[in-house]
């Protein structure tokens, strides 16, 4: 089925929802790092923004989990995507715990890991995929032609 056919029968919107939600989540997480850097650099007002943005980022990630479920069920995305987004939420929860306990030695490295995973998922969501028909046709064209003898 071509991507045009998928768009016609409504299977494209879950993938687009996933792409957008993962991208927004990754951008918010990057914003968290910027705010943390401002706070550590002496802009103490950035701490309140960092704390509030953590809540918004968590909500965005929960929306991305819903998008992953929909993309898996309706858009034929791989099942591991649900586990990856839920795992990211678990890491983010651990990071929030470390932040509220002022465990900077754990909070900062977890922040780096969380951002890297979020960016990797967003990049994966936007990578081009060949239509299923094209990949089947290319596999068939690679098979040797057999004579009828």
N, C-alpha and C positions, 0 to 999 in steps of 0.2 A: 504494500500500500504506500503510495507516495505521500509526502507531507501535505500536499494539497488535499488529497482524499481524507487524511487524518483531520485536517482542519474542517473539512465539510461535515464529517460525522461527529465533530465535537471532542475528539480525543486530544487535541493540541492544547486546549486551555489548561489542563492540569500541569503539563510540562512548563508552560509559560508562567503559571502561578508559582511553580517550584523555582524556576530561574529567578524570578523577581524577588521572592521571599528570601532565598539564599543570598542573593546579592545585597539586599537591604540589611540582612543580618550581618554579613561580613563587613559592610561599610560602618554599621553601628559599632561593631567590635573594634574596628580600626579607630573610630572616634574615641572609644574608651581609652585606647593607648595614648592618644593625643592628650586627652584630659588628664590622664595619670602623669604624663610627662610635664604638663603645665603645673600640676600640683607639686610634683617633686622639684620643679624648678622655682618654686616660691609663690606661685599664684594660688593662694589658699582657697579662693572662691571656686576654683576648679574642682575641689573635692566634692562639694555638694552636687555639682553637675555630673561628676563621675558616678556618684551613687544613684542619682535619678536616671541617668542614661543606662545604667545596669538593668534597671527595671524595664525600660523600653526595649532594650536588647533581648532580655529574657522573653518578653511578649513576642517580639519578632521571631525569635527562635521557635517558640511554641507554634506560631503560625506556619513556620517552615516545616515543622513536624507534620502538621495537618496537610500541608502541600505535598510532602513526601508520601504520605499515605494515599492521597488522591492520585498522585502521579504513578504510584505503584499499582493501584487498583484499576484506574481508568486509563492511564497513559502508558502503560507497559514499561514503567521504569523498574530497575532491579530492586529486589527486596532488601538488599543490604543497605539501601538508602535510608530506610526507616530506622534501622539499628544505628547507622552513623549519626543521624540527626538526634536521636534519643541519647546516644552516647555523648554527643556534644553538649546536650542539655545537662547531663550528669557532670561533665567536666566543668561546665559553667557554674553549676550549683556548688561544687567543691571550691571553685575559685571565689565565689561570693562568700562562702563560709570563711575562707582564709582571709578575705578582705575585711569582713566584719570583726574577725578576731585579731586584726592587725598583724597577720603573719605574712609580712612582705616577702620573706624568703620563699614562700610557697605561692603567694598570690601573683607575683610578677612572672615567674616562669610558666605558671598555668595560663596566665593571660597570653603569653606568646604562643603556647600550644593551641589554645582555643582559637586564636586569630588565624593561625596557620591552617587548622582543620576547617574553619569556616571559609577561608579563601579557597582552599582545595576543593571543597564541595561546590562553591559557586562557580569556579572554573570548570569543574566537571559538568555541571548543569548546562553550561553554555557551549561546551565543545560540540562541533558539528558531528552529526551522525548520518551515515548513509542511509537512504531509504531501504527498507527490507527487500524490496524487489530488486534494487540495484545490486545488493550484496549477494542475493541468490543467483542473479543472472551472471555476475562476475565469477562466482564459484562454478557455475555450469560451463562458462566459456573456458575455464582452465582445465576442465576434464578432457582427456584425450578422446578424439573422435574414433569410434570403433567401426570397423567395416562389418558389413553384414555377412561376411564369408564364413 
